[in-house]
C-alpha cells in the first residue's frame, strides 16, 4: 500500500491511505500531539524524547539520507551530459509501503531501503524571461485558504481541483482568501504587492525600522495566516531587508487595491513573476455558483513589472551566491507532494 504524506519544511510525516485523514483531522491530531507534549513537560517528562518521537525522527532522517544519497549518485551523470549553461529540473519520487514502515522497530538503512523506492527524472529547465508582457501572471481570487498550509500535504492536489471551475479564461494562477478581501497566497505560489504606505498603520508592524520618506512597502501574508513558508518568499523578504525596502507581513487587502502599484508571485521554479492582472468577484457569495460565467468580476491591471519588482528581481537573479545556500549540497529547493508520492524538485544552475 503506497502512503500519502505531507512535508513541513524538511520534516516528513505519513498516514495510511485507507484512513484518508482530512486537513481538518490532521490539524486536530497535531493539536492533540502538542497538548500531550505540554502535559508531559508539566509532569516532568519531555514529550519530545518519547519513543515514538525518536522513531519518527529516525525515519525522517533515513528518508532524507536515502534521497540525498540517491541524488548524489545520479546528479554527476546529468551534469556530465548537460550543455554549458543549461539548467536542469530534477524530480525525485519517493514511495513506500506504510504497513511495513509501521511494523519497523529498528530503523536502519537496510530497513528503509526495504520499504521505500526512489525514482528520479532529470530534464532541461528553461526559466521564463522576466519583464516580457506575455510572461506576466494573470490571477483570479476564487476560494478559501488551506487548512494545513505549513505542509505540502498530498491531498492539496485533490482539494484544489474544484477551484478550477471558477478559473476565467487566460488566468494562470488562482488566489486564496478566507473572506474575499485579505489575499493569502496562490494555489502554488506566494503573493506579493507593492502598496502605497498607509500612514494610519502602526509602525511596529514593519519587520525593520524605515525612514518615513519611503512612499511604498512590500506586503505579503504572514505564515501565521496560513500560507506556505516558501523558500523564494523568504528570500524576497531578506532581499527587502538587506536593501532597505519597507516590507510588512500582512495579507494584502483588496479593499485597498487602489493603493497597489505592483504585484508579483513567487515559487521555486517560476522564482519571481510579475503580475499583469488580478480578478476578484464582486460578490464573495457568487462563488457558490458552479462556473465562472455566472460570476461578475472586478479587475486590477498593472503595466508590466514596476520599479520595486525589478529591483527585487535583480538581486534574486543577480549574484549566484544569494541562491547557493538553497541548492548547495543538492538540497531540494521545492518539495511537491503528489497524491501518493513525495516529489522533490531541484533547480540546478
N, C-alpha and C positions, 0 to 999 in steps of 0.2 A: 504494500500500500504506500503510495507516494504521500509525503507530507506537504502540507501548506506551511507557510512561515511568514514571519514579519521581522523587520530589522530596525533596531533603534541605534542609529549610527552604525557601529560595527558589532553590536551585541545582537545575537540571534536567538529567537525563541521558536518553538514549533508546537503544533497541535494536531490532533487526529482529524483527518479529512472526514471521517464518519461523524465526528461530533459537530463539525461546522459551527465554530464559535462566531458570533456576530461581533462587530466592533463594539457594540454596547456591552456584550458579555465580557469581552476582553478587558474593557475599561473597568468593569466591576471586579473582575478577577484580580486585576492589577492593584486596585484599591484595597481589596481584601488582603493581598500579599503584603502591601505596605503597612496595613494596620496590624497584621500579625507580627511584622518586624518590629513595630513600635512597642507592642505588648511584651515581646521577648526582651527587648532592651530595658523596658521598665522593670522587668523581673530579674534583671541582671544577666540576661543571656543575649548575646549579639546575634540577631536573626540572620545576618549576612554570613555567619560562619556555620550555619546548619549544613547537614549532609546534602540536602537537595540543592542548596546554593552552590556548594563546592562541585557537585556533579554537573550542574548546568554550566558552571564556569569552565570545567574541563572539556565538556562537549563543545562549547563555543570556541575555546582555544584550539581544539583539534580541527574543527571545521575551518577556521581561519588559516591554520597551518596547512591543511590539505589544499585549500585553494591557492595559497601563496606558493607552495612547493610546486604544484602543477603549473602555475603561471610561469614560474622560473624555468620550467622545462620547455615550454612551447614558445615563449617570447623570443629567445635568441634565434630561433628558426625564422620567425616572422621578420625580425629586424634585419636578418641577413638577406632576406629576399626582397625587402621593400626598396623602392627607388629613393634617391636622395630627396629629402624634403617631404616625402609622402607621410601623411598622418594615418594612424590606424585606430580603429574602434574594435576593442576586444571584449567579447561577451563570454562569461563563464556561467554555465547552468549547473546547479548543484541539486541533485535529487536523492532521495533515500527512502528506506523502509522504516517508518516510525515505530512499528511494533517491535522490531529488532532493537531499535535505538532505546526504547523504553526498558527493555529487558537487560540492557548492558549495565553492569555494575562497575567493572573496571574499564574505564575509557582509555585505552591505549591506541597507538597509531594503527595497529592491525585491526582493532575492533571498529574504529571509524571507517577504515577502508572497506570493511566487510558490509557496511550498510549504506555507504554514500558513493555516488557516482559524480564525476566532474567532467563536463564537456565544454570545449572551447570553440568559439567561432571568431575568426580574425578577418576583418575586411578593411578596405580603404575608407577613410573618413574625409569628406570634403566639407569643411565648415562653411556656413553661409557668409557671403560677403556683407560686411557691416556698412550701413549707410545708404544702400540702394533701396529706392522706394518699394519695389516689388518684394523685397525681402523683409519688410516690416510685418509685424504681427497684427492680426485683426481679432479682437476679443469680444466676447459676449458674456454677460453675467446671467447664469442660468440655474444655480442651485446652492444648497447649503454646504457648509464646510464638513470636513471629515471628523469622525469621532476619534480616530487613532492617528492623528496627523504626524505625531512624532516618530511613527514607524511606517516603513513602506510595507504595509500589510497587504498580503496577496489578494484578499478579496476586494481591495480597492479597484482592481482592474475590472471586476464584475460590477461592483456597485456604481461606478461612474458611467457605465454604458447607457442607462436610461436618460442621462443628461443630453446625449447626442440628439435626441428627438427635438430638442429646443435650439439646436445649432442653426443659426441663419446661414444663408449661402455666403461663401468666401471667408467665413470665420475660421481661424486656425487654432484657437485655444479658448477654452471655457473657464470663466472665473467663478469663484465660490464666495458666498456671503450668507450669513445666518439671518440677516434682517433686511437685505435688499439695499443697504446703504454702505456699511463698512465692508470693504473688499478684503478678503483674507489672502487668497492665492489663486493660481490656476490649477487645473487638474494635474498637470505635470510640470508646472513652473512656479517660481516665486514672482510676486508682482510688486513693482516699484512705481512711484510717481515723484516728479519734481514739482513741488507745490509752492506757491507764494506763501510766505510765512504769515501766520495768523498771530498778530501781536497780542491777542487776548489769551493765547495759550500760555500755560505756566512754563517758565524757562527750565525748570528742573526736569522736564520730560525729555530733554536732549541728552544724548549719550556723551556729550562733551560741552564745555563752555565755549560759546562762539560770540564773536563780535556782532552786535545788533545790526550792523550795517549790511549783513547778508540778507538779500531780499527773498531768497528761496531756501527750501530744505528738501531733502530726500526723505520720503516716507515709505515704510513697508510694515506689514502687520507683525507684531511680536510673536515669538514662539508660544507664549502663554495664551494667545488667542486661538491656538490650534492650527499652526501651519508647519510644514515640513522644514526642519533646520537645514536647508540646502547648503552645500559647500560653496557654491558661487554666491549665494545670498550673503554668507558670512564674509566672503572675500570683498564683495561690494561695500559692505559696512566698514571693513578695515581700510579699504582704499579711501572712503569718505573721511574717516577719522584721521588718517595719515596726511591727507591733503587739505584738511580744514574745511571740508564741505559739510554744512549742517545736516545731520541725519537723525531721524527720530523713529523709533519703533512704535508706530501707531497705525492701525488699519486705515488706509485712505478712505475718506468719506465721499460718497457720490454727491451728497448734498453740496459739497464744496468743489465740485468738478470744474467750476468756472475759474478756480484758482490754480488748476493743474496746467502746467506749461509743457511738461514732457512726461513720458511714461516708457517703461521697458520691462521685459520679463527675463528671467534667468533660469537656466538649468545646466547640467554638466555637459551636454552635447551642443545645445544652442549657445551656451555660455551667456551672452548678452544680446538680446534682440529688441530693437526699438519698436514701439507700438504706433501703428498708424490710426486705428480706430477702436473705440470701445462702445458697445451697445449694451444698454440697460433697459429692462422692461419698465414701462410707465407705471405699471401696477405689479407689485410683487405677487399678488394673488393670481395674476394671469398665468403664472407658471403651473397652475393646477390644470390647465388645458393639456391636450395631448400632442400638440405640434406647434412649431414656431410661427406658422401662418396666422394663428389666432392671437398672437402677442403683438402689441404695439410697442415699438422700441424708441428710446431716446439714443442719440449718438454724439459722442465726443470725437472730434477729428484733430489729429496732430499733424504738423507739417514736417514730417521726417524727423530724424534724431536731432534733439536740441543740444545746446552747448554743454550742459552738465552731463548728459548722457554720453556725449563724445569724449569728455574728459575722463569719465569713469572707464569707458571702453578702452581708451588709450592705455591706461595704466594696467588694465586686466590683460590686454593682448600685447602689451609692450614688453618690458623686461621679463624674460622667461623665469627668472628666479622667484617671481611672485607666485608662480603656479607649481614650482618644483616640489614644495612640501606636500602637494596633493597627489603627486604621482611618483615621488621618489620611492624606491624600493618596490615599484609596481603596485603601490597601494591603489585600490579602486577609488575613482572619484565619484562614482554613482552606483547605487545598488537598486536595480529594478526587480521587483518580485512579481513573477507571473503567477498564474493560478495554482501551479503545482511545483514550482521550482524557484530557487533563488537565482537571480540574474545579476552578476557583477558586470559593470561596463567601465572599461578604461578608455581614455583618450590619450594616445601617446604621440607627442610631437617629435 
